[in-house]
Amino acid sequence: MKHVLIIGSGISGMVCALRCAEHGIQVTLVSHVPSERSQSVMAAGGINAVLPDDETGDSIASHVEDTLKGGCGLGGKKAVEGLCTYGGEILQWLERIGTVFSVDDKGRPLSRAFGGQSHKRTYYCGASTGKQIVSALVMETRRFESAGLIRRRLWCCFHSALIKDGACYGAILFDEARRRLEAVYADAVVIATGGQNALFGKTTGSTQCDGYAAGKLFMQGAELKNLEFIQYHPTTMETPQKRMLISEAARGEGGRLFYRRNGRNIYFMEDKYGSGGNLMTRDVVSREIDALDEKIYLDISFLGKSVIDDRLPEIRDLCARYGGIDVTREPIPVQPSVHFFMGGLAVHLNHETNIRSLFAIGECASMYHGANRLGGNSLLAAIYSGNVAADEIAGRNDGGLHPDFRSALEHESKLLTRNMNTQSTYPVMYMRDMLAETMRTRLGIVRSEDNLKTGLTDIDFYLSIAERICYDSSVMPYFNYSLTAILTLARATMICAMARQESRGAHWRSDFPKTDEAYGSASIIAYDGGNYSVRLDKERRYES
Ligand SMILES: Cc1cc2nc3c(=O)[nH]c(=O)nc-3n(C[C@H](O)[C@H](O)[C@H](O)COP(=O)(O)OP(=O)(O)OC[C@H]3O[C@@H](n4cnc5c(N)ncnc54)[C@H](O)[C@@H]3O)c2cc1C
C-alpha cells in the first residue's frame, strides 16, 4: 500500500490526509501540536468562493480577475483559474462535512466583501471560520483514523528530509516524548507547516509557524519563491503577547478608518480613494497608515449593537477582553502587523517542489497569491492545494524501494545528543528575539537598500555564532536544532528583498518606488553549499 507522510496538521495537512485516505493511501500525519491548536484555527473572516447557484452576478472569471489583480501580475493564471473554479465545490463539501456557516433566513450561506473584491464572495462562520472548518476536518479525519488509514503522530517535529539524487524518500522526525530522532520512509512527503511568523516575533499568527521546514529543505536543495512578499495586515491591536487581528470582516461590514486632528475625525482612506477606500487591498491600506505619523482608529460603533452582536461577536469579545474596549461605543486603536507570507517553497502546478516526491501545500507553499493575497483566498488555497497534491500522489506509480539512510540518521542522532548535553551562555530564545527585531525593523512595510544591507549584516553575524551558541538544554531540542535553518531562511528573505529593485504589492522600496516590468516574474532562490543565488522565473517554469 502506498504511504504518504504529511508534516503539519492544520487545514491543508488534514485536507490532504483525507483526500489521500479516500484514494486508499496510508497516511502518517505529523505535527508538534494537535490540529485544534494549529494556526488555521485563528482564521476569522471567511473563505472565498463563487457558488454554482450564485444570484449576485459574481462569476469565477471575476474571482480569477480580482485574485490576479491583487497579486500584481505575479499570480500564475492557470493556478488561479484552478483555485477559483473549485471554490464553490469546496464550500459545499465543507458544509457537507459539518462546517457551520452563517446563513440568512432562507438557510443560504451569508457572504461579505473583503479588500480588493468586486463582489461579496467571502463566506463565513461569524468571525471564527477557521475554528469551524478545523472542527469539521478533525471529525472527518477521525473516521479514517479509526479505519486505520490515517495515523496521527503528535508531539513530533520535522527534522530533515531523506533526499538522494533529487528525490525524497521520507523524513527524519524528532519525537518529543522519546526525545530521539526517527526515520520514516514514504512514497511521498507533503510539507504543510504554515507560514513563517516566528521570524518576526510578535505577529497576528502563531509562533509554531517558524519556517523551519522551509529553511531546512532550502538547505537540502529545495527552491524558495517570492520570499520578499510579506503581508502586513492594516488592522491589528497591540497586546503584550501578540498583535491581535481585527479581521477585515470589520471593514467588510462597513468599518471606517480614521485619525483625529484638531478635534475632527479624518477618514483618510475615504478622502483619498472614495467610498471604497477602507476596503482597498491590505498592502495599500498598510502603506497609507505607515506613511502617516498618527494614531489610527477603526470605528464600527455606528453599525449598532445588534449588527455587531450578530455579525462581529468575536471582534466585540476580543476588543473587550484584550483592550477593555466596548466597540459599540468607542473606536479600536489599530496598527499594521505581519500577517501572511505570499512566499515559501516553490511548487509546480501539481504542488511538487523541485525535489521529486516532495510536495508543499497551504501557506508554506508559494503559488496563488503573487505579490499580495486577497483576504479569504488562503483558506481556499489551503484546501485546494491539499486536494491537488493528494490527487497527484494517487496517480503516481513510483515508490517502493528506497536507499538506505541509516548512516544519515546515526550522524544526526549523534549531533543531537551532543546538542542536548551542551550548555550555552547565550540562550537560543534570545537569538530568536534578536532575529525578530532585525526582521521587523529591516523588512518593514517600506524597505530600502541601506536598511536591507544592515539586516543582512545582522543575520550574517547571528549565523556566524549560531552553530557555536545554539545549544541550550533548558529549551526543547527542537529550538536548538532549528536555529540555523531559521536564520538561513531569514537571510534568503533579506537577499530576495534586496534583489527586487522595484515596488510591487507587499514589497515596497523607498529607493525604487515604481513598478518595473523587468521584474514582472516570481523570484526564485536556491542554496548550494552556502551560496545563495536568486533569479527571476521569466520562463514561468514553476507554472507548467
Ligand atoms: C489571525 C489570522 C486570521 C486569518 N484569517 C483568515 C481568513 O479569514 N481567511 C483566510 O483565507 N485566511 C486567513 N488567515 C490565513 C490562514 O488561516 C492560513 O493561511 C491557513 O490557515 C494556513 O493553513 P496551513 O494548513 O497551511 O497551516 P497551519 O494552520 O499554520 O498549520 C501548520 C501545521 O504545521 C505544524 N508544524 C509547523 N512546523 C512544524 C514542524 N517543524 N514540525 C512538525 N509540525 C510543524 C503545526 O503544528 C500545524 O499543525 C488568517 C491567519 C491568521 C494568522
The ligand as a Gaussian input file, in Angstrom:
#p B3LYP/6-31G(d) Opt

LIG

0 1
 C       -5.222000      35.696000      12.821000
 C       -5.361000      35.120000      11.438000
 C       -6.570000      35.221000      10.761000
 C       -6.711000      34.696000       9.472000
 N       -7.924000      34.803000       8.846000
 C       -8.073000      34.276000       7.600000
 C       -9.338000      34.336000       6.927000
 O      -10.329000      34.838000       7.453000
 N       -9.416000      33.807000       5.681000
 C       -8.361000      33.228000       5.039000
 O       -8.499000      32.775000       3.899000
 N       -7.155000      33.138000       5.678000
 C       -6.993000      33.634000       6.925000
 N       -5.768000      33.542000       7.565000
 C       -4.691000      32.759000       6.927000
 C       -4.990000      31.253000       7.044000
 O       -5.549000      30.997000       8.309000
 C       -3.742000      30.403000       6.877000
 O       -3.055000      30.779000       5.720000
 C       -4.096000      28.923000       6.766000
 O       -4.957000      28.531000       7.799000
 C       -2.814000      28.118000       6.809000
 O       -3.123000      26.758000       6.911000
 P       -1.954000      25.699000       6.810000
 O       -2.577000      24.350000       6.864000
 O       -1.098000      25.998000       5.643000
 O       -1.022000      25.952000       8.078000
 P       -1.277000      25.985000       9.666000
 O       -2.700000      26.012000      10.034000
 O       -0.403000      27.069000      10.160000
 O       -0.720000      24.583000      10.141000
 C        0.664000      24.318000      10.219000
 C        0.851000      22.950000      10.853000
 O        2.222000      22.592000      10.784000
 C        2.697000      22.172000      12.058000
 N        4.135000      22.458000      12.072000
 C        4.774000      23.634000      11.836000
 N        6.111000      23.453000      11.911000
 C        6.319000      22.136000      12.176000
 C        7.483000      21.338000      12.371000
 N        8.717000      21.854000      12.281000
 N        7.318000      20.015000      12.648000
 C        6.064000      19.474000      12.737000
 N        4.932000      20.189000      12.548000
 C        5.062000      21.501000      12.276000
 C        1.840000      22.957000      13.045000
 O        1.826000      22.323000      14.293000
 C        0.480000      22.900000      12.330000
 O       -0.125000      21.648000      12.574000
 C       -5.614000      34.069000       8.842000
 C       -4.386000      33.973000       9.511000
 C       -4.254000      34.500000      10.804000
 C       -2.936000      34.405000      11.493000

